[in-house]
Amino acid sequence: MTDPAPFSTPDQGLMLFAPEASAEFAGRVARHMGIALSAHEEREFEDGEHKMRPLASVRGRHVFVLHSLYGDALQSGNDKLCRLLFFIGALKDAAAASVTAVVPYLAYARKDRKSKPRDPVITRYVAAMFEAVGTDAVMTIDVHNLAAFQNAFRCRTEHLDAIGLFVAHFAPLVQGRSVVVVSPDAGGIKRAEQFRRHLGEAIGAPVGSAFAEKHRSEGVVSGDLLVGDVGGRDAIIIDDLISSGTTLARTADACRRLGASRVFAAATHGLFMDGAPAIIENEALQGIVVTDTVPAFRLAGKASHTRVTVISCTELLAQAILRVHTGGSVTALSAF
């Protein structure tokens, strides 16, 4: 892979670290920024405990730590969260002027409210842990519920969205065709509307909207109604993440049943948990687009892998980090 050209050379006050599990991804972000990842030590102990420490002075520096908190075969989301928190604490103890956690995929963002009696609100508990170790700001991409995320954290939050990446991908594919953007549930209507509006501006034509009925209780998804006209149109289903793929499959089937000519799907975070590969191979879907906040390792070697396009968000993150460091507008990155 050819190294991307940097945007600019940031001043020497900025440092970017990444735990080993996110080092390859963070290295691409760093190359966009025209810097190298700062060195650190990461040690494992016989009893399963661990430690991380910076190998260069961070005193008075503005430090960013990038770690995507998805689970994989080596570390769970809990493991990654714990390592990130301990390292942020160590950086603050080492007199860093500020520490920003850059978390492309934020674990527990979906458990943001009580849906059953005595339910935990884990998003708020995670926020409290970040604050307890002295985190100055948390940056993430397309969190499940933006209002819940912003209200849970008392430290500064920076939220990015992948709408621009998806518009750039789909605009040439649907140019000159009749298009409708579909939200797979009522909760995603605002996200779908933002994408619909910007896609329409990009292709210079009106884009329709639709949304699907969805009810979830104890892991079981139900609901068959689809509101909106998809007949004879290219339908693009957009969501924040794909987990088991059940919601996506139900919405795609509904679009086909109501006469959509082609059905695509886009989601920022492709978790692709058990059962998702088979669902992705559903003939109702023309293709799926995700970003690289979570690598598509669960699809490796499966036929469904060829139906998934992964687009990079490393340039977006690099720009956001530089803007936070220099006092620029992160919100402007979402403007078209």
Secondary structure, 3 states (H helix, E strand, C coil): CCCCCCCCCCCCCEEEECCHHHHHHHHHHHHHHCCCCCCEEEEECCCCCEEEEECCCCECCEEEEECCCCCCCCCCHHHHHHHHHHHHHHHHHCCECEEEEEECCCCCCCCCCCCCCCCCCHHHHHHHHHHHCCCCEEEEECCCCHHHHHHHCCCEEEEECCHHHHHHHHHHHHCCCCEEEEECCHHHHHHHHHHHHHHHHHHCCCCEEEEECCEEECCEEECCCEECCCCCCEEEEEEEEECCCHHHHHHHHHHHHCCCCEEEEEEEEECCCCCHHHHHCCCCCCEEEEECCCCCHHHCCCHHHHHEEEECCHHHHHHHHHHHHHCCCCHHHHCC
